[in-house]
Amino acid sequence: RILSSHSMLEGAIDPKAIAKLAKERGFPAIAICDRNGLYGSYAFASACFEQGVQPIVGTLLGVARPSSEAIDHLALFAQDEAGWQNLCHLVSRAHLERPLELEPHVALDELDGRTEGLIALTGASEGAMTCLFAEGQGSHALSYGERLEALFPGRLYVELSRRGNAVEDAAEAALVDWAYDRDLPLVATNPANFAEPHMYKAHDAMLCIANSTHIDAEERPKSNPESYVKTAHMMEEAFDDLPEAVANTLVIAQRCA
């Protein structure tokens, strides 16, 4: 799943280039997943059709954690027309119905009645499940997970990413245990902000611009060198102990066909 250049000063891949990249990598399908936005979807889908690649349209939706000031994110993918309409509604609500001093988001309860046709991934390092498990709040994580299961029956995937991210590393064992305990499917992802490994430094500089800081600053958002579009072989190697998590990427693509 990719944050395109329409995730302003965060993603660095043009939507049309995503399709070309998928073709070069030999991917049968690829997902655009911009933060609280669907702006690049049309250009992305059109380019995918031209390249013979299946487009998967999604968004990384901000979701306020109940009884907390935290705003986490869920990756949501449209399976069909109903899913697309629900994506449009949720993204619009995230921008229009929140206090202006807060980043775009919806309340978890606002997903009620708006999840038909949507597949949800738990969100890697930005998801509530990952963050809560990493913080040692297992009981809160399980409670939140029950709510997600109810909102996305048969359409919830436990997302695992291995990018050297401390939050993802700390939560992985608990996420796998939860998935097996609840009979939920695992899915391996490498959320990408840029196309190739050599683009890391440029992306890091872009984050400095976005946050009005400079490269030498100690306390600043930093790019992850692993956040590029990896090949299928790289993902199979990274998850050689969990091959079902890689296989489920194809299952999701088929369910969104």
N, C-alpha and C positions, 0 to 999 in steps of 0.2 A: 504494500500500500504506500502511496506516494503523496507527499505534500508538494503540490505544483507551485509555480511562481505566482499563482493566484493567492497563495497563503503569503501575503506580502511580507517581504524581508525575513522570511523563514524558509520557504521552499525555493528551489533554484532550478526547476526543470519546467520548461514550457509545456503546456498540455499536449501540443502536437508532437513534441519531441518524446514524450512518454511512449506514445504508440510506436515510434520508430525504434526506440530503445527496446521495447518488448519484442519487436520483430527480430532485431539483432541478437537478443538473448535467447531466442527460440521459445518464448513464452506463448502459450495458447491464449492467455488472458492476463490482464493487468488492471489494477484498481487505482483510481484517483480518489484521494481521501483528504481534501483540504479542510483546514480548521474552520468550522462554523461557516462553510461556504460551498456553493455549487457552481461558482462563476465559470470555472473552466470546463464544465461537463460537456457542453455542446461541441466545442472545438476538439476536446479529447475524444469523444465518441466518434465524431466524423473522421478524425485521423485514424482511429483504430479500425474502422470499417475499410478505409482505403488500404491499410496495411494487412488486412485479413486477421486481425487480432480482436478477441472479444473484450469489449470495454465493460468494466465493472465500476459503477458510479456510487460513490459514498461520500461521507463527511466525517470529520473528527469532531463530534458534538460535545460542547461543554455542558457538564451536568453537575449541579450543585449537590454536594453531599448532605444528606439530612442531618439536622442538628449540628451543623458545622459551617464554618466560613469557607471551607475548601471547595474548589471547583475542579473536578476531575474530567476526563474525556472518555467517550466511548466511540469506537469506530463502527459506523453503521453503513451497511451496503444494501442497495435496492435490488430486490429480486424481480420485481414486476412493477406494473403501473401504480398499484396501491402503495408499494414501497416508495416509489418516486414521489408521489403526492405527500406521503408522510414525511419524507426527507425535506421537501420544500416547506411544509408547515413548521416543522421543528426548527429548521435553520432560521426562518423568518421570525419565529417566536423568540429564539435565542437573542436576536438583535433588537427586537422591538419591545419586548415585555420585561426587560431587566433594568435595574438602576444603571444610569449612564456611567457611573464611576466604576462599575464592575465590568469585567470582560464578558462577552456574549455567552449566555448559558441558559439552560432551562432547569427547573426543579425536577428531581427524579419522578415525582408524582405526575408531572406533566407529560410523561411518556405514556401514561395510561390511555388506551384507546388509539394510540398513534404508532404502534409497532407492527401492524400487519404488513407483510411483504418486506420486512427488514431483517437482515442477519446482523447480529451484534458480535463484535470482538471486544474482549474485556479492557483493551486499551494499553497493553504493555506498560511502560514506566509511567504513563500519564493516567492510567486507569485506577479507579478506587480500590479494586480488589488487590492489585499489585502494591499500591501504596500502603494499604492497611496491613497486609501481610508483612511487608518490609518493616513496618513500624512496630511489629509485634502485637498488633490488635486483631488477633485471630477471630475472636468472637464477633467483633464488629464486621470483619470481612465476611464471615459466614452469613451473618444477617443480611448484609448488602447483597451477597450472592443469591440468597433465596429470592430477594426482590427481583433481581435480574432474570432468574429462571422463570418467574411468574410473568414478567413482561415479555420475554422472548422464548416461549415454550418451543423446544426443539430447534431453536434458531440462535442459541448462545454458544460461542466458542471461547475457550480459555486460551488467551493469546500469550505465547512465549517468544521473547526476543533475546538474543545473545549477542549484545553489542558492547560488553564490558561496562554496562550501566549498573551502578551500585544498587539501585532500587530493584531493577529486574533480577539481578543476581541474588539479592537477599530474599526475594519472594518466590523464586522459581519452585523450590521443593514444596512449599505450602500450596502453590497453585496446582502443581501436578497431583498432589494428594487430594486436593479438593475436587479436581476433575475426575479422578478415578472413583472417589467416594460417591460422587453425584452422577456418575456415568455421563459426564459431559465431554465433548470432543476437544482435543487440544489442537491448536494450529500454530505453526511456526511462521513468524514474520520477521522482516527486517525493515521497519519503518524508514523510508528514505526521504531525504531532503535534497540530495544532489545525485548526479548520474554516475560519476566515476570517482575512484579514490583520490585522484590528484586534485579534485575540486574542493577538497576539505578546507584548505587554508583560505580560499576565496569565500567559502560559505561562512567560516569563522569570522572573517572581516565583515561580512554582511550582517551577522548578528550584532557586531559592535555598532554598526551604523543604526540598526534597529533599536538598540538600547542606549544610544547616546554615550557610548563609552569607548575605550581604546584597547588594543590588543594586549598591552602590558598590565592592564588592570587585573588584580587578583580576584576580586569578587564580581564576576560578570557571567552571564549565560555563555556557555561555550559549545561549539559544535562537537559532535561525536564523529571521529574519523571513520567509524563503521557504518554511518548512515548514508550509504550509497546503494544503488540498485545491484544487488549481488546476483550471481548466476545460480541456476538450479543446482549445479554441482557444489558450489560453495555452501548452499543451504543444506544440502544432503550431508556434507561433511560436518557442518556445525551441529546438526541434530542427528548424528548417526545412532545415538542411543534412543531416539524417539522418532523413528521413521513415519509413524502414523501422523505426527504433527505436520510433517512436510506433505504427506499424501493428502491431508485434509485441505490444503490450499486448492487442489484440483476439485475436491468435493464442493467447496464454496463456489468456485467458478461455475461448476455445473448447475448448482442450485440457483445461480443468478443468471442463467442463460435465457 
